[in-house]
Amino acid sequence: MKVAVIGGGVAGLGSALALSRLGHEVTVFERDDTPTPATADEAFSWDRRGAPQVRHSHAFLARLRNLLRDHYPDILQSLIAEGATEMRFGDNLPATITNFERLPEDDDLVMLSCRRTTFEWVLRRAALAHGDVQMRTGHGVVGFTYAPGVVPRVTGIKLDDGTTHDADYVVAAGGRRSPVPEWLADIGCAPVNEQSEDTGIVYFSRFYRLKPGMEYPPRTGPIGGDLGYIKYGVFIGDNRTFSITLATPVADNQLRKLCSDPIVFDNIARSLVATSTWLDGCADPITQDVHVMAGLLNRWREYVVNDKPVVLGMHVVGDAHLCTNPLYGRGCTTSFLHAHLMAQAVANNPHDVAAQATELHESTQRELYPWYKSTVEQDTEARRVASAILDNQDPDSDTTDPRTMMRGVFRDGLLPAMRTDAVVMRAFFRSFNLLTLPDALMKDADIGARIFAVWNDRDNRVPEPALGPSTRAELLQLIPA
Ligand SMILES: Cc1cc2nc3c(=O)[nH]c(=O)nc-3n(C[C@H](O)[C@H](O)[C@H](O)COP(=O)(O)OP(=O)(O)OC[C@H]3O[C@@H](n4cnc5c(N)ncnc54)[C@H](O)[C@@H]3O)c2cc1C
């Protein structure tokens, strides 16, 4: 079969890899006109304006690493050969955890550390090494060719140079700005179902490289956190690089402006316990500017409505279907997994495009929708807290509000329990890494009991050490005018 894939990001390349292994002839159309780099560092300066998030910190979760391990071990090996590293649960535990015993399931709890550009470059190289994958860069897709019908059938794509390309079916993987619903409307399809919500944050990232002879600081403490008025994290990259990300509420114009200044950015990072040791002289910045990304949505689109596909012969994968808040680091995992689910639906129904659409819809609902839902719930609460802080109010003032209690359980139960109990930490990281569903942690009676025991004991413990300036005003005071 001849397949046209729109977009050469994680979902498009994941689709090309999976479909070419089914024996399909795949052509990937990527609008960015950029030759494939030769090294990881060259990839870092890649012109990828169609996917501006490549200049931001990325975590690669265990679910993604396991998909590579189980289906593309050659790609996992290539990533490691190009400088990516594996971060295993159980390594670098804080000294306060004394009950860790390695379990067989811990072999699955391994994250991958590398820059997003390195990850995509290695994926692209692997896809192109397959004789059945062609990549046409510098070609933007502007719509579909189709055969009319009650449900229109896509027969190919229209390109921005006025030409068309025929395909037995099309995979749309054009990322978060993808206008697929409008293209479908243009060919007479029924509207897709869409839900979307602002994540409430603006993202700021800067990359660094260790100086010769220096090592990464110890990683026994948390490498990220949330002070309500600012969120932050450190991400290890490949080849002795790392990045720091700060995220401010959208409405906090003052902090947004400050974070985009590289000197202020570094100063803020130095005031946070988790990030300060990374900037105490062991590394130099490799991005002179701070990269900023706003307009970040959580968005879910359904292309099967009332049990009927709105289009035939076209599947949508990755961010074009589901975008989630980057803070949770899920997008590449959900995108690559989605490409894999799409290829399974194709393999299971090779000659029936309607059955492919239905199977993909069902597996997407089952495997991915819970993550969209949980992201929206978490963000709704985070926005409430951030807005109270910005209005100089105490987000926990209403003690009768169940959300206040849940925040208390998180802060004074789950977080301290993770510092002392490997069982709770493992359960948290399994969920964080998409190895269990989002509600698995709180549904597990043993884990719930451990967390509540720690929470109930909160008044008998010495207060937790501060993670950074405890109020926004305190942080602002640290920044010279
Ligand atoms: C600030 C930020 C930080 C993030 N951090 C993380 C993280 O830590 N971990 C994680 O897993 N995920 C993270 N993500 C999400 C992750 O980057 C995305 O989920 C992932 O890149 C989606 O892959 P995709 O292939 O669907 O889209 P993209 O990677 O965006 O690729 C889409 C491609 O399609 C091309 N394209 C678009 N339109 C057309 C067209 N009309 N014709 C031809 N080509 C076209 C674009 O040029 C682009 O190359 C982050 C996202 C953001 C915004």
The ligand as an SDF file (V2000), in Angstrom:
LIG
                    3D

 53 58  0  0  0  0  0  0  0  0999 V2000
    7.2480   23.4890   25.4190 C   0  0  0  0  0  0  0  0  0  0  0  0
    7.0200   22.0120   25.2040 C   0  0  0  0  0  0  0  0  0  0  0  0
    7.7100   21.0820   25.9610 C   0  0  0  0  0  0  0  0  0  0  0  0
    7.4620   19.7110   25.7860 C   0  0  0  0  0  0  0  0  0  0  0  0
    8.0810   18.8000   26.6010 N   0  0  0  0  0  0  0  0  0  0  0  0
    7.8340   17.4900   26.4200 C   0  0  0  0  0  0  0  0  0  0  0  0
    8.4970   16.5210   27.2120 C   0  0  0  0  0  0  0  0  0  0  0  0
    9.2120   16.8250   28.1670 O   0  0  0  0  0  0  0  0  0  0  0  0
    8.2910   15.1980   26.9190 N   0  0  0  0  0  0  0  0  0  0  0  0
    7.4410   14.8230   25.9210 C   0  0  0  0  0  0  0  0  0  0  0  0
    7.2920   13.6220   25.6970 O   0  0  0  0  0  0  0  0  0  0  0  0
    6.7790   15.7140   25.1910 N   0  0  0  0  0  0  0  0  0  0  0  0
    6.9530   17.0360   25.4090 C   0  0  0  0  0  0  0  0  0  0  0  0
    6.3020   17.9380   24.6270 N   0  0  0  0  0  0  0  0  0  0  0  0
    5.3280   17.4700   23.6320 C   0  0  0  0  0  0  0  0  0  0  0  0
    5.9870   16.8900   22.4170 C   0  0  0  0  0  0  0  0  0  0  0  0
    6.9820   17.7420   21.9180 O   0  0  0  0  0  0  0  0  0  0  0  0
    4.9180   16.6610   21.3680 C   0  0  0  0  0  0  0  0  0  0  0  0
    3.8650   15.9440   21.9510 O   0  0  0  0  0  0  0  0  0  0  0  0
    5.4260   15.8660   20.1830 C   0  0  0  0  0  0  0  0  0  0  0  0
    6.4470   16.5670   19.5300 O   0  0  0  0  0  0  0  0  0  0  0  0
    4.2980   15.6300   19.2060 C   0  0  0  0  0  0  0  0  0  0  0  0
    4.7850   15.0050   18.0710 O   0  0  0  0  0  0  0  0  0  0  0  0
    4.0250   15.2060   16.6780 P   0  0  0  0  0  0  0  0  0  0  0  0
    4.8070   14.4450   15.6980 O   0  0  0  0  0  0  0  0  0  0  0  0
    2.5880   14.9490   16.8600 O   0  0  0  0  0  0  0  0  0  0  0  0
    4.1620   16.7600   16.3890 O   0  0  0  0  0  0  0  0  0  0  0  0
    5.4920   17.5870   16.0760 P   0  0  0  0  0  0  0  0  0  0  0  0
    6.6620   16.9550   16.6870 O   0  0  0  0  0  0  0  0  0  0  0  0
    5.1660   18.9870   16.4200 O   0  0  0  0  0  0  0  0  0  0  0  0
    5.6880   17.4370   14.5150 O   0  0  0  0  0  0  0  0  0  0  0  0
    4.7700   17.9270   13.5890 C   0  0  0  0  0  0  0  0  0  0  0  0
    5.5340   18.0970   12.2730 C   0  0  0  0  0  0  0  0  0  0  0  0
    4.6210   18.3330   11.2360 O   0  0  0  0  0  0  0  0  0  0  0  0
    5.1430   19.3390   10.3770 C   0  0  0  0  0  0  0  0  0  0  0  0
    4.0020   19.9530    9.6980 N   0  0  0  0  0  0  0  0  0  0  0  0
    3.0150   20.6690   10.2710 C   0  0  0  0  0  0  0  0  0  0  0  0
    2.1150   21.0320    9.3660 N   0  0  0  0  0  0  0  0  0  0  0  0
    2.5420   20.5160    8.1800 C   0  0  0  0  0  0  0  0  0  0  0  0
    2.0220   20.5520    6.8660 C   0  0  0  0  0  0  0  0  0  0  0  0
    0.8950   21.1920    6.5960 N   0  0  0  0  0  0  0  0  0  0  0  0
    2.7060   19.9280    5.8910 N   0  0  0  0  0  0  0  0  0  0  0  0
    3.8670   19.2680    6.1610 C   0  0  0  0  0  0  0  0  0  0  0  0
    4.3930   19.2200    7.3910 N   0  0  0  0  0  0  0  0  0  0  0  0
    3.7430   19.8310    8.3890 C   0  0  0  0  0  0  0  0  0  0  0  0
    5.8710   20.2670   11.3190 C   0  0  0  0  0  0  0  0  0  0  0  0
    6.8570   21.0310   10.6360 O   0  0  0  0  0  0  0  0  0  0  0  0
    6.4760   19.2850   12.3020 C   0  0  0  0  0  0  0  0  0  0  0  0
    7.7480   18.8430   11.8900 O   0  0  0  0  0  0  0  0  0  0  0  0
    6.5180   19.3020   24.8090 C   0  0  0  0  0  0  0  0  0  0  0  0
    5.8260   20.2410   24.0520 C   0  0  0  0  0  0  0  0  0  0  0  0
    6.0520   21.5780   24.2570 C   0  0  0  0  0  0  0  0  0  0  0  0
    5.2490   22.5680   23.4590 C   0  0  0  0  0  0  0  0  0  0  0  0
  1  2  1  0
  2  3  1  0
  2 52  2  0
  3  4  2  0
  4  5  1  0
  4 50  1  0
  5  6  2  0
  6  7  1  0
  6 13  1  0
  7  8  2  0
  7  9  1  0
  9 10  1  0
 10 11  2  0
 10 12  1  0
 12 13  2  0
 13 14  1  0
 14 15  1  0
 14 50  1  0
 15 16  1  0
 16 17  1  0
 16 18  1  0
 18 19  1  0
 18 20  1  0
 20 21  1  0
 20 22  1  0
 22 23  1  0
 23 24  1  0
 24 25  2  0
 24 26  1  0
 24 27  1  0
 27 28  1  0
 28 29  2  0
 28 30  1  0
 28 31  1  0
 31 32  1  0
 32 33  1  0
 33 34  1  0
 33 48  1  0
 34 35  1  0
 35 36  1  0
 35 46  1  0
 36 37  1  0
 36 45  1  0
 37 38  2  0
 38 39  1  0
 39 40  1  0
 39 45  2  0
 40 41  1  0
 40 42  2  0
 42 43  1  0
 43 44  2  0
 44 45  1  0
 46 47  1  0
 46 48  1  0
 48 49  1  0
 50 51  2  0
 51 52  1  0
 52 53  1  0
M  END
$$$$
